[in-house]
Amino acid sequence: MLNTDPNIADPDGFYETLVELHRDLTPEQSRLVNAKLILLLTNHIGDLSVLRQAMANARQGVAPAEHERSYGRSPEPPHQRLLPFYDMATFATRLM
């Protein structure tokens, strides 16, 4: 089950570290770092039911973008926009 209760021992320290992670990056580099971080944490969690709950919670209240107005809209499928290496086997290989 997904834990949505506050669970970070040092929330201010986490936020500071997260901001520092993105310092001096272009928006594209920042999106790439976010995607990598998501996949690293996904691999760490490992439980598909928990991941599905997290994805549903993250998407809740976010309306689909209108085609003309969507930022970064691409004809590529979402998994191909996420990372240059989008399958988990390739991702795992690049982590090592």
C-alpha positions as CSV (number, residue, x, y, z in Angstrom):
1,M,0.0,0.0,0.0
2,L,1.2,3.5,-0.9
3,N,2.2,5.6,2.1
4,T,1.0,9.1,1.6
5,D,1.6,10.2,5.2
6,P,4.5,12.5,5.8
7,N,7.5,10.2,5.9
8,I,10.7,12.2,5.2
9,A,12.9,12.7,8.3
10,D,14.3,16.0,7.1
11,P,11.8,17.5,4.6
12,D,13.8,20.8,4.4
13,G,17.0,19.0,3.7
14,F,15.3,16.9,1.0
15,Y,13.9,20.0,-0.7
16,E,17.3,21.7,-0.6
17,T,18.9,18.6,-2.1
18,L,16.2,18.4,-4.8
19,V,16.7,22.1,-5.7
20,E,20.5,21.6,-5.8
21,L,20.0,18.6,-8.1
22,H,18.5,20.9,-10.7
23,R,20.9,23.8,-10.3
24,D,22.6,25.0,-13.5
25,L,20.5,22.6,-15.7
26,T,18.6,23.5,-18.8
27,P,14.8,22.7,-18.7
28,E,15.5,19.6,-21.0
29,Q,18.4,18.4,-18.7
30,S,16.1,18.9,-15.7
31,R,13.4,16.8,-17.2
32,L,16.0,14.1,-18.0
33,V,17.2,14.1,-14.4
34,N,13.6,13.9,-13.1
35,A,12.9,10.9,-15.4
36,K,16.1,9.2,-14.3
37,L,15.2,9.8,-10.6
38,I,11.7,8.4,-11.2
39,L,13.1,5.2,-12.7
40,L,15.7,4.8,-10.0
41,L,13.0,5.2,-7.3
42,T,10.7,2.9,-9.2
43,N,13.3,0.2,-9.3
44,H,13.9,0.7,-5.6
45,I,10.2,0.4,-4.8
46,G,9.7,-2.6,-7.1
47,D,6.1,-3.3,-6.1
48,L,3.9,-2.7,-9.2
49,S,0.7,-2.2,-7.1
50,V,2.4,0.5,-5.1
51,L,3.7,2.1,-8.2
52,R,0.3,2.1,-9.9
53,Q,-1.2,3.7,-6.8
54,A,1.5,6.4,-6.9
55,M,0.9,7.0,-10.6
56,A,-2.8,7.3,-10.1
57,N,-2.3,9.8,-7.2
58,A,0.2,11.8,-9.2
59,R,-2.2,12.0,-12.2
60,Q,-5.3,12.8,-10.1
61,G,-6.6,16.3,-10.8
62,V,-4.4,16.8,-13.9
63,A,-6.6,17.2,-17.0
64,P,-5.3,15.9,-20.3
65,A,-3.7,18.7,-22.3
66,E,-5.3,20.1,-25.4
67,H,-3.3,19.1,-28.4
68,E,-2.6,22.6,-29.6
69,R,-1.7,24.0,-26.2
70,S,0.2,21.0,-24.7
71,Y,3.8,21.9,-23.7
72,G,6.3,19.5,-25.3
73,R,3.7,17.5,-27.2
74,S,5.4,15.0,-29.4
75,P,4.1,12.4,-31.8
76,E,6.3,9.8,-30.0
77,P,4.7,7.5,-27.4
78,P,5.2,8.7,-23.8
79,H,7.6,6.0,-22.9
80,Q,9.9,7.2,-25.7
81,R,9.8,10.8,-24.4
82,L,10.6,9.7,-20.9
83,L,14.2,8.7,-21.5
84,P,16.4,7.9,-24.5
85,F,16.5,4.4,-22.9
86,Y,13.0,3.6,-22.0
87,D,12.9,-0.1,-21.5
88,M,13.9,-1.3,-18.0
89,A,16.5,-3.8,-19.3
90,T,18.4,-1.0,-21.0
91,F,17.9,1.3,-18.1
92,A,19.2,-1.3,-15.6
93,T,22.3,-1.8,-17.8
94,R,23.0,1.9,-17.8
95,L,22.8,2.1,-14.0
96,M,25.8,-0.1,-13.6
